[in-house]
Amino acid sequence: MDLPVDEWKSYILQKWSLLPKSIQVTISTAETLHDLFLHSSPLLQPEDEMFLKRLSGGYLVGKDPDASLFYREKGNQKFQAKDYMGAAVLYSKGVSHSGPSSTDISLCYANRSAALFHLGQYEICLKDIVRAQTHGYPERLQPKLLLRKAECLVTLGRPQEASQTVTDLESSFAAKPTLSASQFQILQRTLCRVKVKVQEKENLPEIFPEALTKTFEGVDLREENEQIPGASSSVSLHIDPLKGRYLVATKDILPGELLVKEDAFVSVLNPGEVPLRPRGLESKWDIQVTNGDLHCHRCLRHTLAPVPCDGCSYAKYCSQECMQQAWDRYHSVECSLGALLLTLGVFCHVALRSTLLARFEDVGKVTKKLCGEMSNQGICLPESKNPVQTLKYDLGGEGDKKDKAVETPIPGCDINGKYERNYNAIFHLLPHTENHSPEHKFLCALSVSALCRQLEAAGLQAFTTDLKPTKLKAAEPPVLCAELSVWGVAMLRHMLQLQCNAQAITTIQQTGSKESLITDTRRVRLATALFPVVSLLNHSCSPNTSVSFIGTIATIRASQLIRSGQEILHCYGPHESRMGVAERRQKLRSQYFFDCDCPPCEREKQRPSAGPGRGAFRCHRCRALLQGDDVLSCSGPACMESVSRDLLVSRLQDLQRQVGAAQKHLRNGRLDLPLFAGDWEKSATHLQKSLQVVEVHHGPSSVEMGHELFKLAQVFFNGCAVPEALKTIQKAEKVLLVHYGPWNDEIRELQKMKSCLLDLLPIPVGPKE
């Protein structure tokens, strides 16, 4: 997904193995990215490009009216089966494959509006009705569309608009009686019913729904940092010769405090498992639902009614505005390259988009920066001299308390020392060229070279300095021009940066049956992005922050008390509660090229007998690790607890069996609680025991603990155990608020449950007189 498809990787690795040793050495020892690109690019031969073209041909990203008909018919089958959600997704696929202003697209929009109506999505149903009409929905079918519009308006509390729609419909009946008698009678009965609803609503005030995203957009930092846009004033930027740039608390920070709120500089939606076109024609189009079908390709918002690009079937957006912004900034170039970008992987796509976005900054500065890459041993400085800040390092041993001032340039800052949340900051993320294997660098260089040649071949001279957002200059004859080579070097730099600097944007997806007793969830990767400020945080296997996302916006909150002077840390993936020190260090070394020496790693290295990660046990009194062989003793300095290892292992195995039984029971649970009164109580007992395991492995304030408490609250709620549910809801809210803030879906669900339960509580009756 991140890197090119396996077939292309295998092909390039074989090509590498067949190169003369002298060429391999030249590429392996290239001192700059320019040299790496210069020596690799000419090795891409026409037969290589033909092989890549055949691979790309397996992805269906163009418009196809046959596909539109196929998906519309499949959607109709779902609709007739009353699977309105499935129908809406298939109609959306039909919309994407239809050309603009065609009967196909108007029919798909109209059918999708019907599915959305049954799903209670009245606002977006109205938008689809307008879209269907805009694209030429057949006049003979207009009456039922207008009736649906009127019903939506009535339901939304907009009687005046509904009344006008009914009037227009009656005028249409009178002017053009094109319907059969039976059709006319059906529509007349429906029209009468709608008119009654309109009259009932006319005296009520109109209601206009608020967009949920606006509530989140209003959540801002208490006081924004003057030197680090998007960061709280509670942190400051520092630099160290060994660990680079990092953030430090300037005062005591309480759990839950918002430290960073940042929109991604660039993001690319992870396509998921986009199927290649099968060789057999009987299943040419796939009905599998992926991230690309359910999320906007620009802002990543979840949408049931995406608006497709006019030129391809792959890119979809939540609104016309998002589509236009994407087109102006990058998709006008990417549109014809969709299949190639799916073949070359997300990292190559992010590299291209980052470079395209650089056009909207000072292009002169950007070009100078890129040209500087060719003469500065792979390290580029901005046009102006980098800011120099006086920082204090403890250069002596532990006994040397004397601070020494060292002037060190902080990459990514402007001449005033302000960190720039722009292409300059992205450019200064380290590519770690010297740490990547020669084969990996060769794969990236040839992938970027192939992309550059396709840009030229398609007539998309995308990187000229006088390029306007929606006007593309014609390319010169098919020779990789010098300027495009410069931008090719930039794309290569970004592609190599991403292994260490890419941030996975994740979201929580519900799993299991809608009729289950509880909602089970899993965290899925939605997109790959670059965040200039988030990238300043270093790793810890036991971080003091939590990262969450709403669309392309990342928020970082303190997950525990952070004292003034402490570093702000988050986890790159390997966490002490999920794996042992050896596995963590190996993963960090292979992906991020450093040996982790955070406190948990150092503690575990010094106590190898403690049993790392999931094999470890903690003292139930002081939470310190237990260590030893047959008898485990607490490692806490003032704790004398000891316990048999066999006893703890036996208890753990028993808990695991009970958790498994609870999960099986909950997957088969139903909401008709009178028939299953005993089951929810058993489920609650199992979950309460599993909470003990979660608390041992992850801690009482961990996000994992919050999710488990949320499940337990659902069980109590569905069992109508009001006091227990309210108590658990309070605990879950307290934990989840620290990690996510108030706009998390689970927190809002907890608040709804609490409100409902409070309504059920009996009203206290005073003493009789």
RAPE-V365329 format. One record per residue. N is the residue number from 1. RES is the residue in one letter. D_CENTER is the distance of its C-alpha to the mean C-alpha in whole Angstrom. Layout:
BEGIN
n->(N/N)
res->(RES/RES)
d_center->(D_CENTER/D_CENTER)
END
This chain:
BEGIN
n->(1/2/3/4/5/6/7/8/9/10/11/12/13/14/15/16/17/18/19/20/21/22/23/24/25/26/27/28/29/30/31/32/33/34/35/36/37/38/39/40/41/42/43/44/45/46/47/48/49/50/51/52/53/54/55/56/57/58/59/60/61/62/63/64/65/66/67/68/69/70/71/72/73/74/75/76/77/78/79/80/81/82/83/84/85/86/87/88/89/90/91/92/93/94/95/96/97/98/99/100/101/102/103/104/105/106/107/108/109/110/111/112/113/114/115/116/117/118/119/120/121/122/123/124/125/126/127/128/129/130/131/132/133/134/135/136/137/138/139/140/141/142/143/144/145/146/147/148/149/150/151/152/153/154/155/156/157/158/159/160/161/162/163/164/165/166/167/168/169/170/171/172/173/174/175/176/177/178/179/180/181/182/183/184/185/186/187/188/189/190/191/192/193/194/195/196/197/198/199/200/201/202/203/204/205/206/207/208/209/210/211/212/213/214/215/216/217/218/219/220/221/222/223/224/225/226/227/228/229/230/231/232/233/234/235/236/237/238/239/240/241/242/243/244/245/246/247/248/249/250/251/252/253/254/255/256/257/258/259/260/261/262/263/264/265/266/267/268/269/270/271/272/273/274/275/276/277/278/279/280/281/282/283/284/285/286/287/288/289/290/291/292/293/294/295/296/297/298/299/300/301/302/303/304/305/306/307/308/309/310/311/312/313/314/315/316/317/318/319/320/321/322/323/324/325/326/327/328/329/330/331/332/333/334/335/336/337/338/339/340/341/342/343/344/345/346/347/348/349/350/351/352/353/354/355/356/357/358/359/360/361/362/363/364/365/366/367/368/369/370/371/372/373/374/375/376/377/378/379/380/381/382/383/384/385/386/387/388/389/390/391/392/393/394/395/396/397/398/399/400/401/402/403/404/405/406/407/408/409/410/411/412/413/414/415/416/417/418/419/420/421/422/423/424/425/426/427/428/429/430/431/432/433/434/435/436/437/438/439/440/441/442/443/444/445/446/447/448/449/450/451/452/453/454/455/456/457/458/459/460/461/462/463/464/465/466/467/468/469/470/471/472/473/474/475/476/477/478/479/480/481/482/483/484/485/486/487/488/489/490/491/492/493/494/495/496/497/498/499/500/501/502/503/504/505/506/507/508/509/510/511/512/513/514/515/516/517/518/519/520/521/522/523/524/525/526/527/528/529/530/531/532/533/534/535/536/537/538/539/540/541/542/543/544/545/546/547/548/549/550/551/552/553/554/555/556/557/558/559/560/561/562/563/564/565/566/567/568/569/570/571/572/573/574/575/576/577/578/579/580/581/582/583/584/585/586/587/588/589/590/591/592/593/594/595/596/597/598/599/600/601/602/603/604/605/606/607/608/609/610/611/612/613/614/615/616/617/618/619/620/621/622/623/624/625/626/627/628/629/630/631/632/633/634/635/636/637/638/639/640/641/642/643/644/645/646/647/648/649/650/651/652/653/654/655/656/657/658/659/660/661/662/663/664/665/666/667/668/669/670/671/672/673/674/675/676/677/678/679/680/681/682/683/684/685/686/687/688/689/690/691/692/693/694/695/696/697/698/699/700/701/702/703/704/705/706/707/708/709/710/711/712/713/714/715/716/717/718/719/720/721/722/723/724/725/726/727/728/729/730/731/732/733/734/735/736/737/738/739/740/741/742/743/744/745/746/747/748/749/750/751/752/753/754/755/756/757/758/759/760/761/762/763/764/765/766/767/768/769)
res->(M/D/L/P/V/D/E/W/K/S/Y/I/L/Q/K/W/S/L/L/P/K/S/I/Q/V/T/I/S/T/A/E/T/L/H/D/L/F/L/H/S/S/P/L/L/Q/P/E/D/E/M/F/L/K/R/L/S/G/G/Y/L/V/G/K/D/P/D/A/S/L/F/Y/R/E/K/G/N/Q/K/F/Q/A/K/D/Y/M/G/A/A/V/L/Y/S/K/G/V/S/H/S/G/P/S/S/T/D/I/S/L/C/Y/A/N/R/S/A/A/L/F/H/L/G/Q/Y/E/I/C/L/K/D/I/V/R/A/Q/T/H/G/Y/P/E/R/L/Q/P/K/L/L/L/R/K/A/E/C/L/V/T/L/G/R/P/Q/E/A/S/Q/T/V/T/D/L/E/S/S/F/A/A/K/P/T/L/S/A/S/Q/F/Q/I/L/Q/R/T/L/C/R/V/K/V/K/V/Q/E/K/E/N/L/P/E/I/F/P/E/A/L/T/K/T/F/E/G/V/D/L/R/E/E/N/E/Q/I/P/G/A/S/S/S/V/S/L/H/I/D/P/L/K/G/R/Y/L/V/A/T/K/D/I/L/P/G/E/L/L/V/K/E/D/A/F/V/S/V/L/N/P/G/E/V/P/L/R/P/R/G/L/E/S/K/W/D/I/Q/V/T/N/G/D/L/H/C/H/R/C/L/R/H/T/L/A/P/V/P/C/D/G/C/S/Y/A/K/Y/C/S/Q/E/C/M/Q/Q/A/W/D/R/Y/H/S/V/E/C/S/L/G/A/L/L/L/T/L/G/V/F/C/H/V/A/L/R/S/T/L/L/A/R/F/E/D/V/G/K/V/T/K/K/L/C/G/E/M/S/N/Q/G/I/C/L/P/E/S/K/N/P/V/Q/T/L/K/Y/D/L/G/G/E/G/D/K/K/D/K/A/V/E/T/P/I/P/G/C/D/I/N/G/K/Y/E/R/N/Y/N/A/I/F/H/L/L/P/H/T/E/N/H/S/P/E/H/K/F/L/C/A/L/S/V/S/A/L/C/R/Q/L/E/A/A/G/L/Q/A/F/T/T/D/L/K/P/T/K/L/K/A/A/E/P/P/V/L/C/A/E/L/S/V/W/G/V/A/M/L/R/H/M/L/Q/L/Q/C/N/A/Q/A/I/T/T/I/Q/Q/T/G/S/K/E/S/L/I/T/D/T/R/R/V/R/L/A/T/A/L/F/P/V/V/S/L/L/N/H/S/C/S/P/N/T/S/V/S/F/I/G/T/I/A/T/I/R/A/S/Q/L/I/R/S/G/Q/E/I/L/H/C/Y/G/P/H/E/S/R/M/G/V/A/E/R/R/Q/K/L/R/S/Q/Y/F/F/D/C/D/C/P/P/C/E/R/E/K/Q/R/P/S/A/G/P/G/R/G/A/F/R/C/H/R/C/R/A/L/L/Q/G/D/D/V/L/S/C/S/G/P/A/C/M/E/S/V/S/R/D/L/L/V/S/R/L/Q/D/L/Q/R/Q/V/G/A/A/Q/K/H/L/R/N/G/R/L/D/L/P/L/F/A/G/D/W/E/K/S/A/T/H/L/Q/K/S/L/Q/V/V/E/V/H/H/G/P/S/S/V/E/M/G/H/E/L/F/K/L/A/Q/V/F/F/N/G/C/A/V/P/E/A/L/K/T/I/Q/K/A/E/K/V/L/L/V/H/Y/G/P/W/N/D/E/I/R/E/L/Q/K/M/K/S/C/L/L/D/L/L/P/I/P/V/G/P/K/E)
d_center->(14/14/18/20/21/24/27/26/26/29/31/30/31/34/35/34/37/39/39/43/42/43/40/38/39/39/35/35/37/35/35/33/30/32/35/32/31/35/36/33/33/36/36/34/36/37/37/33/32/33/32/28/29/30/27/25/27/26/23/24/22/25/27/29/31/32/28/28/31/30/27/29/31/29/27/31/31/28/30/33/32/30/27/26/22/22/25/22/20/23/24/21/21/25/24/22/25/28/29/29/32/33/34/32/29/31/32/28/27/30/29/26/27/29/27/25/28/29/25/26/24/27/25/23/26/28/26/26/30/30/28/30/33/32/32/36/35/39/41/43/40/39/41/38/35/37/38/34/34/37/35/32/34/36/33/31/35/36/39/41/38/39/42/42/40/43/46/44/44/47/49/47/49/52/52/50/51/50/49/51/53/50/47/49/50/46/45/47/47/43/44/47/44/42/45/45/42/42/45/44/41/43/44/41/39/36/32/29/26/24/20/18/15/19/19/16/17/20/19/20/21/25/26/24/26/28/27/23/22/19/20/23/26/27/25/27/26/28/29/31/32/31/27/27/25/24/24/27/27/30/31/30/27/27/24/21/22/19/20/17/15/14/12/11/14/12/9/9/7/8/11/12/16/17/21/23/26/29/32/34/34/34/30/29/26/24/23/20/17/13/10/12/14/12/10/11/11/11/10/7/9/10/14/17/19/17/19/20/21/25/25/23/21/18/16/16/15/15/18/21/20/17/18/21/19/17/21/22/20/19/19/23/23/20/22/24/23/20/22/22/19/18/20/20/16/13/15/18/16/14/17/19/17/17/21/21/20/22/25/24/25/29/29/33/31/28/31/33/30/30/33/34/32/35/37/35/35/31/31/30/31/31/34/35/36/33/33/35/35/37/35/37/37/39/41/43/43/43/46/45/44/45/42/42/41/39/38/35/33/29/27/25/27/30/33/33/31/28/25/23/20/20/21/24/21/19/22/23/21/23/23/25/27/30/28/26/29/31/29/26/27/29/26/24/27/28/25/25/28/28/25/28/30/29/28/32/33/31/32/29/31/27/28/31/32/33/30/30/26/27/31/31/34/35/35/38/40/37/38/35/36/36/33/31/32/31/27/27/27/25/22/24/23/19/19/21/19/16/17/17/15/12/9/6/3/4/6/9/11/15/17/21/24/23/27/26/28/24/21/19/15/13/10/8/6/3/4/7/8/12/12/16/17/14/16/19/19/20/20/22/22/23/21/22/18/15/12/9/7/8/7/7/9/9/12/15/17/21/21/24/27/27/31/31/31/29/26/22/20/17/17/15/15/19/20/24/23/22/24/27/28/29/26/24/26/26/22/22/25/24/20/21/25/26/28/26/29/27/30/28/29/32/33/33/34/37/37/37/39/36/34/31/28/28/31/32/34/34/37/37/39/37/34/35/35/38/39/42/43/45/45/42/43/41/40/40/43/44/44/46/44/45/44/44/42/43/43/39/38/40/38/35/35/37/34/31/34/33/30/30/32/30/27/29/31/28/27/30/30/31/32/35/36/40/40/38/39/39/36/34/36/36/32/32/35/32/29/31/32/29/28/31/29/26/27/29/26/24/26/27/24/21/18/19/22/21/19/22/24/22/23/27/27/26/29/31/30/31/34/35/36/36/37/34/31/32/32/29/27/28/27/24/23/25/22/19/20/20/17/15/17/19/16/14/15/17/19/20/21/23/25/26/27/29/30/32/33/35/37/38/40/44/45/47/51/54/57/60/63)
END
